[in-house]
Amino acid sequence: MGREIERKYLVKDESWRRHAGKGVPYTQGYLSLDSDCSVRVRIAGAKAFLTIKGKSEGAGRDEFEYAIPKKDAEQILARLCIKPLIEKTRYVIRDGKHEWEIDEFSARNRGLVIAELELDEENEKIHKPEWLGEEVTGQPRYFNLSLVRHPYSEWKRE
């Protein structure tokens, strides 16, 4: 069984860019927005994937991901996925044995930047870079599937 353990954080400033390489454009859409079982299609650069994710339980959840032909993904995104699609650029920063994935959202979610870290264990100790902000693991409004229903551009500024 596939299992994902992931922690998410807001990014508080631009200093992360000094450590990041070239970003990869991502486009993803959802066939199901059910928080108990979401189904996503994603194009990441030249590759495409179908991903099924279970309900979040703390920082973990079941996850199954399969490579699919890019042309199939393009058609699914255009014709079958719930709109709007999620558009972002992903950057990777290596930090010891970990890799931070920084997602800089665009289109209807422009302005949102989230750092994600996949772990082997839920309580694993991590190094927190200076650019890391508030932890948002488990906060549904920051889930990509939530950003389809309620894009960041629509959030009221507090």
C-alpha positions in Angstrom: 0.0 0.0 0.0 1.2 3.5 -0.8 1.4 5.9 2.1 2.4 9.6 2.0 3.6 11.5 5.1 3.9 15.2 4.3 4.2 18.4 6.2 3.2 21.7 4.6 4.3 25.3 5.5 3.7 28.7 4.2 6.8 30.5 2.9 7.5 33.8 4.6 9.9 35.5 2.2 11.8 35.2 -1.1 15.1 34.0 0.4 14.3 30.3 -0.6 15.0 31.3 -4.3 18.8 31.5 -3.6 18.7 27.7 -3.0 16.3 26.6 -5.7 17.1 25.4 -9.1 14.9 25.8 -12.2 11.3 25.3 -11.6 9.0 22.8 -13.3 5.6 23.9 -14.5 2.7 21.8 -13.1 -0.9 21.7 -14.3 -3.3 19.5 -12.3 -7.0 18.8 -12.2 -9.3 16.7 -10.1 -11.9 14.2 -11.2 -13.1 13.9 -7.6 -12.9 16.6 -4.9 -14.1 14.2 -2.1 -11.7 14.7 0.8 -12.1 11.0 1.7 -10.8 10.0 -1.8 -9.5 12.5 -4.4 -8.5 11.6 -7.9 -6.0 13.9 -9.6 -4.4 14.1 -13.0 -1.2 16.0 -13.2 1.3 17.1 -15.9 4.7 17.9 -14.5 7.0 19.1 -17.2 7.1 16.3 -19.8 5.6 13.6 -17.5 2.0 12.9 -16.5 0.4 11.0 -13.6 -2.9 9.8 -12.2 -3.0 10.0 -8.4 -5.5 8.6 -6.0 -5.3 10.0 -2.4 -7.2 8.9 0.7 -8.4 11.0 3.6 -5.7 12.9 5.5 -4.9 11.4 9.0 -2.6 13.9 10.6 0.4 14.3 8.2 -0.3 11.0 6.5 -2.7 9.5 4.0 -2.9 6.7 1.5 -1.5 7.6 -1.9 -1.3 5.7 -5.2 0.3 7.3 -8.2 0.7 6.0 -11.8 2.4 7.3 -14.8 0.1 7.9 -17.8 0.7 9.2 -21.3 0.9 12.9 -21.5 -1.6 13.2 -24.3 -4.2 11.3 -22.2 -3.5 13.7 -19.3 -4.0 16.7 -21.6 -7.3 15.4 -22.8 -8.5 14.5 -19.3 -7.5 17.9 -18.0 -9.3 19.7 -20.8 -12.5 17.7 -20.9 -13.1 15.8 -17.7 -11.5 17.7 -14.7 -13.3 20.1 -12.5 -12.4 23.7 -13.2 -10.4 25.7 -12.5 -7.2 23.7 -12.9 -4.4 24.2 -10.5 -1.3 25.8 -12.1 2.0 26.2 -10.3 5.7 26.0 -10.6 7.5 23.5 -8.4 11.0 24.1 -7.2 13.2 21.6 -5.2 15.6 22.5 -2.5 17.9 19.7 -1.2 18.4 19.9 2.6 20.4 17.0 4.1 18.5 13.8 3.4 15.3 15.8 2.7 14.0 17.7 -0.3 11.7 20.7 0.1 9.2 21.1 -2.7 8.2 24.8 -3.1 5.0 25.3 -5.0 4.6 28.8 -6.3 1.0 29.0 -7.5 -0.3 31.0 -10.4 -3.5 31.8 -12.2 -6.4 31.9 -9.7 -4.1 30.9 -6.8 -1.4 33.5 -7.6 0.4 34.8 -4.5 0.3 31.5 -2.6 3.6 29.8 -2.0 3.7 26.5 0.0 6.7 24.4 1.0 6.1 20.7 1.4 8.3 18.0 2.8 7.8 14.2 2.5 8.9 12.2 5.5 9.5 8.6 6.4 7.8 9.0 9.8 5.2 11.4 11.0 7.3 12.6 14.0 10.6 12.7 12.1 12.9 15.6 13.2 13.4 18.2 10.4 15.6 21.2 9.8 13.5 24.3 9.3 15.1 26.8 6.9 14.9 30.5 7.7 12.4 31.1 4.9 9.9 28.7 6.4 6.7 30.2 7.8 3.7 28.9 9.6 2.9 25.1 9.4 -0.4 24.5 7.6 -0.3 20.6 7.6 -3.8 19.4 8.1 -5.5 22.7 7.3 -7.9 21.8 4.5 -8.0 25.3 2.9 -4.3 24.7 1.8 -5.1 21.4 0.1 -4.8 21.6 -3.6 -8.3 20.1 -4.0 -9.6 22.9 -1.8 -8.0 25.5 -4.0 -10.1 24.3 -6.9 -13.3 25.0 -4.9 -12.1 28.2 -3.3 -9.0 29.7 -5.1 -6.6 31.8 -3.1 -7.5 34.9 -5.1 -11.0 34.7 -3.5 -9.8 34.5 0.1 -10.6 37.5 2.2 -7.5 39.2 3.5 -7.5 39.2 7.3 
